Amino acid sequence: MVGSDFYFIEDIVALYLYITKQRAEQLLGQSIDHIVLGRPVRFSVDPELNQLAQQRLLYAAFRAGYQQVYLQYEPIAAAYYYETTIQREQNVLVFDFGGGTLDISIVRLGNPRTRKILATSGIPIAGDIFDQKLVRAKLPRHFGEGTSYQADDGTIRPIPSHYFEAFAAWQTLLELNTPRNMEILEQIARTSTAPRQLKALLQLISSNYGLKIYDEAEAAKRELSGSKNALMQLNGPGFNVTQLVTRQEFEHLIARECEAIEDLLDDVLSQAGLRPHQIDAVIRTGGSSQIPVFIEMLQEHFGSDKVQSIDTFSSVTSGLGVIGHCIAQGEIEATPFYPEDATHASQVSSSMQVVDFEIVKKFVDLQEAELERDTPTCGLVALSQDYEVKASLQSAPADSSVEFAISDVDWTDCLPMSFIVSPPDEKILLMTSEYRFFTRSLRELARLNMIKLRLEEAESLHVDAFGDEFISAICRVEPYFSARQMLLISTSGYARLLRMDGLIPHLQQPSHFRLDTMPGYPAALIEVDESRTIVIVSSAGNMIRIPLPTTTRRVMKVAEGERVIGAFSATPNTEILIMDRKGRAKRLYAYTIPVVSQLATGRKMVEGEPGALVVRQPDADLWAVTSHRMLPLDADHIPLCNGTSRPWTRLLHLSKGEELIGLQTM
């Protein structure tokens, strides 16, 4: 799972291979359909799982567009790279120790005619195992391990151990973040003997901090390769942890793995029929090969003068390049795999929504194309009358006072007050008719439009015989992260007060979250405080001003066929600019709209649906957005009025077929 989306592991690998294939083809100026891929000597000690992993790798390569795939053991590839640096024949032991496996091979190198693989083997022990041991041993104590709480029956019990066993893998830490687990932990924390640590555990789980913990462990492990001690520092929401770890402690934690690796060394030597003194060179590659205890192990076996490090992170890929060249020149024989040799090995429940790989490839194509285009300076997004999300990226002129054309999207028939202009990578909050909330960047929304994919399909919104879930409202959210509370208003005129400290953790996650429903659909989410009133606007041109509601209730009466289309908070002197569909405008202060405490339809401010409405900001420029262009406006010459009595004043001249979409202050 990535957020709320399920990906086959083959598709994730295929996506990486697809991107590298595209970039290589662009660099070389020709198509590529052959590839040499590295693989561990053993993906797993289980033969069936080992074969399954190879099938997945092959399937991924063919999904990426390759027609012939060669597989080579990674330590053998490193040996081919090393061979380019020597002038005589040697027996070479390759110690390839990366993040997922340890592979050891012994190869006769230096003469293509006598080149031979003498022995090769591997075990699934590597850097990720060491990270897990560091985290499990050193960090749970800061989050309540070893403490107790008072159960409902009055007995004192230890905090359940499974919460701390979950530290042994970042995946299991993430899996703790469920409503049921959080509810149980909150109950435990109330009677805990260490409430501060339990609160920190709750914050760690709810913020999905598990991945960052493992980043810190990996950084500490790397530091221990050059230092006698290192610090693991966690600076998360609601907790601050500093933990010292020494090299001696680390080596004690991985002692069992060290023994297994020493046994593997002896086994590979035995397979090759060689003794340690017959090894001419030992080459270390991979990040874990830099750990001092393994350098010392190799030096003790073979002599310090024979042990050397080659390019830690690129020797395998360089060697694969050498092998590819040799295959192309006919210098070595290798058996390729073809698409018919691979099968799709992954299985998934039929109820699971699986991401369409072909759609993901279209996104990649767009991203790669964007690298060659001018960088957009802003993005535009709006909702159409039938609740379709429309978005595009634009490159505005350097002169901010000049109008410019907007393109790529048909902007006609958009909902008033739904238009947003923001930086391309700013997050936009999307609210659905089922009260599901999630954020996506404006750039992501524009990419969907470019490949003609509806957001409802991309997000797998709910579809059944009773109707389709759709996006009913959008708003900028990042400016409100410092707000204390927000007001959610539905299309049927109901309102609910929401605390931002409860919303922010959800808004920062890629997955959807859901609120309890109200009559109607979400129409607006606005920042509020007790010092300001709330102005609500309907599709019939009615506006109502109310005090801040403190309970969920109906705040505006809307007729059949009418709906709330927007809202904003205001002081009495907040200036409002309203425009109709013909480009005519009115200016008024919020106090001209009477405050009502009883349920009402509001005051008629526009005949029919407003074309656009904006709250004027001091010292901010006013812009109009039409179906064809964005242009600056000067509305100061329009007289302030006290409601519907003053006639409309022409502010914007629209050409034939051009529609007003929105007003923005920037």
N, C-alpha and C positions, 0 to 999 in steps of 0.2 A: 504494500500500500504506500502511495505517496499522496499525503493529504487524504482526500476522500476517493482517490482514484486507484484502481488496481492495474498493475503492469506485470506482464510475464517477465521473468528474469531475462529470457532470450531477447525480448524487445528492448530492454534497457541496454544490454550489450550491443544489440543491433543498431540502436540509435547512436551510440558512440562510434561504432564502425562506419555508419553511414556518414557522419560528420567528417571523420578523418578521410574517408573516400572522396567526398566532395572537395575538400581542401587540397588533397593531393592532386586530384584531376585539374583543379584550377591552377595549381602551381606548375604542373607539367604540361598543361595544355592538351591533354589527351585523356581518353577514357581508360579506366583501369578495371579489369574484371578478374585478375588473379591476385591472391594475397598469401603471404606466409605468416601464420599466427603462432605465437608462443603459447605453450601450455605447461603446467607443472608436470613433473614426473608422475605424481599421484594427486588427483583432486581429493581423493578419499582413500582410506585403507579398505573400504568395502568395494569390491570389484564392480558390483552393479551400480553403485553411486558414481564410481569413477567413469564408467561408460556413459551414464546419464549426463554427467557434466560435459563430457566431450560432445555428445549429441547436441546439447544446448548451445555449445560454442559454435559448432558447425551450422546449426540452424540459424543462429544470429548472423553469421557471416553471409549466408545466402539471402536472409531477409534484407541485409544492407545492400545487396545488389551484386555481390561477387558470384562468378560462375565456376571458378576453380579455387579450392582452398587447400593449402599445404599446412600441416601441423608439425611443429618441432618442439622438443623439450627445451625449456628455457635455459637450463644450465649448458646444454649443447650449443645453443645460440651464443651464450656468453663465451664459450670456448672458441667458437669461430671468430668472434671479435678479437679475443686475445691472440689468436693465431696470426692476425695481421701485424702484430707487434714483435714477433720473434723470428730468428734467423736459422734456428736448428731444431731438430726433432726433440720433443719433450713428452714425458708422461705428466699430464696436468690434472690436478684435482680441482673441480669447480665447486665452490661452496656458495650456493645461490640461496640467500636467506632474506626473504621479503616480508610482506605484511600478512600473507596468507598461508604460505607453505615454506618448508625447507627442502631444497633439492640438492643432492650431491651426485656428481658424475666424475668419472675418471676417463680421460680421452687421450689417445695418442695423437699429437699434433705436430705440425711443422713441415710435413711432406704430404701433398694431396694423394699420392699413390699409396702411402702407408697409413693415412688417417684412419682412425678406428675408435669406436666407442667401446671401452673396455668394461665399464660398469655404470649403472645409474640407478638411483633409488631416491625416495623422498618420504616425508611424513608431514601431516597437517599440523605442524607446530610453527608458529612465527610471531611476528610483532603484535598481532591482534590479541593473541593469547596472553602475552606479557602485559599489555594494557589492561586486560580484564583482571589479571591477578593484582596489579597495582591498585586499581579502583576498589576491588572487593576488600582488600586488606587494609587500606588506609583511610577510606572516606566514610563508610557507614556510621562510624562512631560519632561523626559530627551531625548526624541526622537521626539520632535516637537509638542506635543499636546498643543493647545492654541495659536499657532503661525499662521502666515498667509503667503500668497504669492500673486504675481501679475499675474492674468490670462491673456490670449492672448488679451482680449478686454481692458486691462488696469485697470480693477477693482481689488481691494484688497479683497481676499477671505480667509476664514479659511482653513487650511489643512483639507481635507475630513476626517470626524470622523471615517469612517469605518476602517482606518488604525490603529486607537488606540483602537476601540472596539475589534479588533482582538487579543489584548493582553489578553483578558478574557479567552483564551484557547490556549494551545501550538499548538493544531492542526490547528486552524485558523491562527496563526502566520506563520506556515509552508506553508499554502495554499496561502499566499501572494507572495510566490516566483515563480512568473510566468513572462515571458518576457514582457507581456503587462503591468502588475503592475509596474515592474521595470522601464519601459520606461516612464510611467506617473510620477512616483516619481522623476526620474531624471530631468524631465521637471519642476516639482514643485520646486525642490531644487535649480534650477538656479536663481529663483526670490524670494526665501523664505526669510523671515525676520530672520530666524534662520538656516542658511545653515549648521552650524556644527552639529546641532541636526538632520537635515534631512539626512546629509551624514551618521551619525551614524545609522539612521533608515534603510537606504539602505544597510549598512554593516550587520546589525543585520538580515535583511530578507535574503540577498543573501548567508549568511554563515549558514542559518538554525539554528540560535542560540536559537530558542524558547524553546527547551527542556532544555537547560542549564539555561535559565531564571527561569524555574519552579523548577529546582534543587536548585537554590539559594533561591527561595521563601520558599521551604520546609525546607531548612536548617535554615533560619531565624525564621520560625514558631516554629521549635523544640527548638531553642535557647531561644525564648520567654517563654517557659515553665519553664525555670530556671533563667531567667534574666528579668529585666524591659525593656530592649531595645535590639535591634539586628541590624546588618548591612546586607543589600543586596548588594553584590559586583559583578559587571559584568565586566569581562576583555575579551572583544571580539576583533575581527579584526577591528581596526579603531575606537573603542570607549572604554571608561573606566568610569564606573558609580558606585558611592557609594551612597546608600540611607539608611538613618536611619529610623527605624520603632519602635515605642514603644508598650509595651503591651496594654496600654490604647487605642492607635489607632487601634490596631488589634481587641480588644474586641468591639470597636465601629463598625468596619467593619462587624463583624459577629453577630451583635445584633439581626437581624431578625432570623437568624438560631438558636440563643440561645432561643428565644421565642418559636420557633417551637419544639425544643427539650424538653423544660419545659412542653409544652402541651402534648407531647408524653409520658413523665413520668407519668403525671396525668392520661392519658388515659389507660396506661398499669396497673396501680394500680387499676383503676376502673374495668377493665376486670377481674382482679384477685380477686376482692371483698375484698381487703385489704386496710388498712390505713397505712401511713408511719411508725407508731410506731410498726406495726406488721411485718415489715421487719427486719430479724435478721442480715443480712449481705448484703452489696452492693459490688460487685466485679467489678473492672474496668479492661478492657483488650483492646488491640488495641492502636496504636500510638496516635490517637486523644484523647483518654481518659486521656492522661497526661497533656492536656491543662488546666491551672489553673482555668479558669472561669467555666469549667464543674466539676472540683473537688469541687469547692466552691458551685455550684448548688446542687450537691449530698449531701454534708455535711449539707447544709441548710435544705434539705428535710428530711434527715434520721438521722442526727447526725454524727459528725466527727469520733466517735469511731466505727461506723459500716462500714465506707467506707474504702476499702482496694484495693490495686493493686495486681493482680497476674501476672504471666509471660506475659509481654506485647505483645510479638510477637509470642509466641509458645503455649499459653494455649489452643487455639482452636485446633491446630493440635494434641496436647497431648490428649485432650478430645476425638477427633475422634479416636485416638488409643485405648482409654479406651472403647469406644462404639464398635469398631471392635472386641475387645477381648470379650466383653459381648455377642455380636451376635454369635461369634464362640462357646462360652460356653453354648449358649441357655439361658442366663440369661435375655435377653430382646428380645421382638418380634419386628421385623422390616421387612418391605415389600421391597424386592429388585426390581430393574428395570432390564429388559433384552434388548438385542439389538433390538428386534422387537418393543419395547416401544418408541424408539427414532427415530426422523426423521431429515433429513438434512434441516434445516430451512433457510439457507442463499440463497439468489438469487444474480446473477451477470449477467451483460450484456454478451451476447454470443460473443461479440468482445473482451472481456477482457481476457488476458492471465493469467490463474490461475496456481499457483505453484502446482506441483504434490506432494501430501503428501507422497506417497510411496517413491519417490526419496529423499525427505527430511529425511525420516526415515533411508535411506541408509547412508546419511551423518552422522546422529547421531550415527549409528552403527560403522562407521569408527572412529569418534571422541572418542567414548567410548573404542574402541579397542586400539587406540593410547595411552591411559592412561597407558596401560600395556606393551607397547613396549618401546624400547630404544628411547631416544629423538633424532630426526634427527639433523644433524649439518649443512646441506646445502640442497638446492633444485636445480633441473635441469629442464629447460624448453626449448623447441625448436618448430619450425614449420616444418611440413613435406612438401614434394614437392606438395602435394595436399591440403596444408594449414590446416592440422589438428594440433591442439595444443597437444603436448606431454609433460608430466611433471611427475616428481617423486621426492621423498624425499630420502636422503641418509645419512648414518652415516659414515663420513670419519674417518680414523684412526687418533689418536692423533699426530702421526709423520707426519708432513705436507710434507715430502719429499718422501713418500712411495705411490706407485700406489695402487689403489683399484678398485674392480669391481663395476659396476653400474648395477642395476637390475630393475625389475618391468615393464619396458617399452621397446618396440621394437624401438630402436633409428635409425634404418636404414632409408635411403631415406629422410634425413632432409635437409632443405635449408641452404646453406652456410651463415654465418654471422647472423643466427637467434638464435644461442645457447646462453643461459644465465645461469650462475651459481650465486646463491645469497642465503642469509639466508632464511629459510623456510617461515617466516612471512613477508618478504618484498613484497611490492606491485609491480606488473608487469602491465605495460600499454598495453592494447590490442586494436588494431586498426582494424576496419572492412572495407570490400570492399565498404560499404555505408558511410564511413567516420564517423562512430560512434566510440567514444572512451570511455573506462571504465577501471577501475583498479580492479584486484583481486590478492590476495596473492598467492604466489607460492604453499603454502600448499593447498589452495582451488582448484587450478588447478590440483594438484596431486591427490586430493580426487576424482575429476571427472574421472580421468583416472582409479583409483582403482575400481570404480563402473561401468566402461565402459559406461559412459555417455558423449556424445560429448558436447563440450562447446556451440556449436550453439543451441543445444536443451535446455541446462540449462539456457541460456540467452535469449531464445525465439527470435533469430535473424530472420530477414525477409525472408520469403519464398513465391515465387509466380511463375507464369508461365514463367516469363522472367529470372529466375535464383535465386539461393540461396545466401544470404549474408554470408560471411565467414570472418574469421580472416586472415588479409593479412600481419600484421606486429606486432611484440612485442618488448618491450624494458623496461629496468629498468627506473624508473621514480623518485624515492626518492632522488637519488644523484643529480638530476637536480632542486630540489625545490629552491635552492639558485641562479639558473641561471637567467639571465635577458631576454634572448631570445633563441628560438629554431627554427630549420629549419625542415619543413616537406617536404619530397621528395617522389614523387609517382613512381610507377613501370614504368610509361611512360616517366620519366625524367623531370617532372615539380616540381617546388619548391615554398614554401610559408613560409615567415618569421612569427613567432608567438611570442607574448609577454607572458612570463611566468606568470606575475601578473594577466593576464586574464585567463590563463589556470588552475592555482593552485586551485581556489575555486571549479571548476568542478571536478578536479582529486581527491579531498578530499571527494566527495560525492559518495554514492553507486550506483547511477543511471547513465545511459548512457548520454553522451552529443554528439552533432553532429556539425561538421564543414562543411563549404561549400566544395563541391567536386572539384577535379581537374581531368584532363584526367588520366586514370589509377587508381590504388589502392594505399593506403599508403604503402610505402616500408621502410621508415626509419624516425626517429625523433631524431635529434642530437642537442647538445648544440653548440652554435656558438657565435663568437664575431668578430668585424671588423679587429682584428689583425691576424686572421687565415684564410686560404683558406679552401675550401670544396673539399674533394675527394669522388667521386662517383664511385661505382663498379657495373658492369652489369653481367648478367648471361652468356654472351659471353666471359668473361675474359677481357673486356675493362675497363680502368680506366681513369677518367678525373679529372682535378684539376681546380677549378674555384674560382673567388673572391666571397665573400658573396653577394648573390642577395638580393636586397632591395624591389623588387616587385615580385608578383606571375608571374612566367614565365617558359618557357621550358629551361632547363639548360643542358640537355644531349640528344643527338639524339640516339634513340634505334631502331634497325631494327625489322621487323616483327618476332615474336617468341622470341625476346630478351626482358629482363626486368631488371630494377634496382633491385639489391638484398641487397644493403647496402650503407652506407656512413659514413664519419667521418670528423671532422675538424682537420687541421694539420698546423704546422709551416713548413718551408722548411726542418728543420732537424728532423722532426718526423720520427721515424723508423717504418717500416712496415714489417711484416713477412707474406708471402703468402705460403700456402701449396696446392699441388694438391691432387687428390683423392688417389694417390699411396703413400703418405707420404713424398714426396720430397718437398723441401722448397727453397725459395729465401728471402734474406734480401735486403731492399732498403730504401733510404731516400725519403721523399715526393718530394723533389726538382727534382728528376729524372723524375717525371711526369710533363710535361709542363703545365703551367697555360694558359688557353685559355679564351678569352673573347667572341668569336663567338660560335654559336651552333656547336657542333662536336660530333663524336662518341667516342672520347677518344683514348688512346693508348692501344694496345694489350699487356697485361701483362701475360696472361695465355691462353693456347690453350684449349678452352672450359671453362666450369664453374669452378671457383676456389673450391678447397676442403674446405678451411678455410682461414680466414685472421684475423689478429689481429694487433692493434697498440701497439708497445712495450712501457712499462712504466718503467722509471728508478727505480731500486731497487725492482721491482715486479717479482715474480716467474712466469714462463711460464708453462702452463699446456695444454696438449692435451686431448680432450674428444673423445672417439671412441664409437662405438655401444656396446662395452663390458666393457670399463674401463676408468678411469681417471688416467693420469700419468704425472709426471713432465718432462719437456724437457729442454735441454741446447742447445740453438741455437747460442751461441756466436761464435762457431767455423765456422759457415757458413759465407763466405766472403760477404761483402756488394757489390751489383752490381748496374749498372746504367740502369736497365730495363731488356729487354728480351735477351740481348747478352750473359750473363753468364749462363752456364748450371745449371740445378737443382741439389741440394745436398740432399742426403738421410738423413732425420731427424727422421723418425718414421717407424719402421717395423711393418706392419699389418699382422695378421694371416689370414688364409683362412676364408672368410665370414665376416671379421671385416672391418668396414667402419670408416673413419674419419668423425667426426660430427662437431667439432669446436675447436677453440683455445681460451684460457682464460689467462689473467694476474691476479694474486691474491697476 
